[in-house]
Amino acid sequence: MTLTHDWTALNHNKAKGQLFAALTPLPAPERLDTLTHYIEQQVTWIRQQGGIETDLTANRSFLAIGFDSLMSVELLYSLQRDLGRDIDPVALEQDTIDDLAQTILAEVFPE
């Protein structure tokens, strides 16, 4: 069951680690679904800040949706704030949202 939550609200909040707190009690498959949903929302929000609409239903590739290096830095900042942890910037070299979610999950919850 995927939790539906507006993670973009965290972009206006200075609190750290709220995403980590939400992910911690979840079983692994739900963690992945929730983190993927969070990343989708952040990607859409970041692109909207630049006045660009994003359709993630057709293609989940960062390259295909025009996600650039400045947007990646913004996403990294959001992930670090909301997970309350440093994230290796190399993680953002993933090609797709799904790959990024799996990489971040493995880094934050090494099981």
C-alpha positions in Angstrom: 0.0 0.0 0.0 1.5 3.3 -1.1 1.0 6.2 1.3 -0.2 9.3 -0.5 1.3 12.3 1.1 2.1 15.8 -0.1 5.9 15.7 0.5 6.3 19.1 -1.1 5.0 20.7 2.1 8.4 19.9 3.6 9.9 22.4 1.1 8.5 25.2 3.3 9.5 23.7 6.6 12.9 23.9 8.2 12.5 20.7 10.2 14.9 17.9 9.3 14.4 14.2 9.1 10.7 14.0 8.6 10.9 11.7 5.6 13.3 9.4 7.5 10.8 9.3 10.4 8.0 8.4 8.1 10.1 5.7 6.3 11.6 4.0 9.4 8.5 2.0 10.6 7.5 0.9 7.1 8.4 -2.5 5.6 10.9 -2.4 2.8 8.5 -2.5 -0.1 6.4 0.4 1.4 9.6 2.3 2.0 10.5 2.1 -1.6 7.0 3.1 -2.7 7.0 6.0 -0.3 10.5 7.2 -1.2 9.7 6.9 -5.0 6.5 9.0 -4.5 8.5 11.6 -2.5 11.1 11.8 -5.3 8.4 12.1 -8.0 6.8 15.0 -6.1 10.1 16.7 -5.5 11.1 16.5 -9.2 7.7 17.9 -10.2 7.9 20.7 -7.6 11.5 21.6 -8.6 10.6 21.8 -12.3 7.5 23.9 -11.5 9.6 26.4 -9.7 11.3 27.1 -13.0 7.9 27.3 -14.7 8.2 23.9 -16.4 5.4 21.3 -16.2 6.5 17.7 -15.8 4.7 14.6 -16.9 6.2 11.6 -15.1 3.7 9.1 -16.5 5.3 8.8 -19.9 9.0 8.5 -19.0 10.7 8.3 -15.6 14.2 9.1 -17.0 15.8 12.3 -15.6 17.3 13.0 -19.0 14.0 12.6 -20.8 12.2 15.0 -18.5 15.0 17.6 -18.9 16.2 17.4 -15.3 19.5 19.4 -15.2 22.4 19.6 -12.8 21.1 22.6 -10.9 17.8 20.7 -10.4 19.8 17.7 -9.2 21.5 19.9 -6.6 18.1 21.1 -5.4 16.9 17.5 -5.2 20.0 16.5 -3.2 19.4 19.3 -0.8 15.7 18.2 -0.3 16.7 14.6 0.2 19.4 15.5 2.8 17.0 17.8 4.6 14.1 15.4 4.7 16.1 12.3 5.5 18.2 14.2 8.0 21.3 12.5 6.5 24.1 13.3 4.1 23.5 11.6 0.8 26.4 10.8 -1.5 26.0 13.1 -4.5 27.0 10.1 -6.8 23.5 8.7 -6.0 22.1 11.4 -8.3 23.9 9.9 -11.3 21.1 7.4 -11.6 19.2 7.4 -14.9 15.6 7.1 -13.5 13.5 8.0 -10.5 13.1 4.3 -9.7 16.8 3.7 -9.7 17.5 6.8 -7.6 14.9 5.6 -5.0 16.5 2.2 -4.8 20.0 3.7 -4.4 18.9 6.2 -1.7 17.0 3.5 0.2 20.1 1.2 0.2 22.3 4.0 1.4 19.9 5.1 4.2 18.6 1.7 5.2 21.4 -0.8 4.6 19.8 -4.1 5.6 
